[in-house]
Amino acid sequence: MSDEELCGWLRSMLPRSGFAPTENWAPHKAADLIEQQAARIAKLEAALREVYETWAGSEGFIPETAPEGYLLQLTKKMALIAGAALEQEQ
């Protein structure tokens, strides 16, 4: 892929990231943006893994009230969503 093609592709993807390129935007800055996005993805993956691990570590918890039971169900649902997202990436 040429630098111009890469720039065009990145320009089409950037509105989603909140980055607003200018007319003087140089192709070499694409590497910086890619590095920033890779770091962000790594942080998000770590957060998802932490959510899932937190749930896995709470398996022995027995709710004593209805609100605790409801919160446990919500927590389990969030952990399963995080686990599914992590499995998709592998």
C-alpha positions in Angstrom: 0.0 0.0 0.0 1.4 3.4 -1.0 1.7 6.3 1.5 -1.1 8.0 -0.3 -3.4 5.0 -0.1 -2.5 4.6 3.6 -3.3 8.3 4.2 -6.7 7.9 2.4 -7.6 4.9 4.4 -6.5 6.5 7.7 -8.5 9.7 6.9 -11.6 7.5 6.4 -11.1 5.8 9.8 -10.0 8.9 11.8 -13.5 10.4 12.5 -14.2 7.4 14.7 -11.1 8.0 16.7 -11.8 11.7 17.3 -8.6 12.7 15.5 -9.1 15.5 12.9 -6.3 15.6 10.3 -5.3 18.8 8.6 -4.3 19.3 5.0 -0.7 19.2 6.0 -1.0 15.9 7.6 2.1 13.8 6.7 2.2 10.1 6.1 4.9 9.6 8.7 2.4 10.8 11.4 0.4 7.7 10.5 2.9 5.5 12.4 2.4 7.7 15.5 -1.4 7.3 15.3 -1.1 3.6 14.7 1.2 3.3 17.8 -1.3 5.3 19.9 -4.2 3.1 18.8 -2.3 -0.1 19.5 -1.5 1.1 23.0 -5.2 2.0 23.5 -6.3 -1.4 22.3 -3.8 -3.1 24.7 -5.1 -1.1 27.6 -8.7 -2.0 26.7 -7.8 -5.7 26.4 -6.1 -5.5 29.8 -9.3 -4.0 31.3 -11.5 -6.7 29.8 -9.2 -9.3 31.2 -9.3 -7.7 34.6 -13.1 -7.7 34.6 -13.2 -11.4 33.7 -10.6 -12.3 36.3 -12.4 -10.4 39.0 -15.5 -12.4 38.2 -13.6 -15.6 38.2 -12.1 -14.8 41.6 -15.6 -14.2 43.1 -17.0 -17.7 42.5 -17.4 -18.5 46.2 -19.6 -15.5 46.9 -23.1 -16.4 48.0 -25.6 -13.5 47.9 -27.6 -13.0 51.1 -30.1 -10.5 49.8 -32.1 -10.0 46.6 -30.1 -6.9 45.6 -26.8 -8.8 46.1 -28.2 -11.6 43.9 -29.2 -9.1 41.2 -25.7 -7.4 41.3 -24.1 -10.8 41.1 -26.1 -11.6 37.9 -25.1 -8.3 36.4 -21.5 -8.8 37.2 -21.5 -12.3 35.7 -23.1 -11.0 32.5 -20.5 -8.3 32.2 -17.7 -10.8 32.8 -19.1 -13.2 30.2 -19.3 -10.3 27.7 -15.6 -9.4 28.5 -14.6 -13.1 28.2 -16.3 -13.4 24.8 -14.6 -10.2 23.5 -11.2 -11.6 24.6 -11.9 -15.0 22.9 -12.8 -13.3 19.6 -9.4 -11.6 19.4 -7.5 -14.8 19.9 
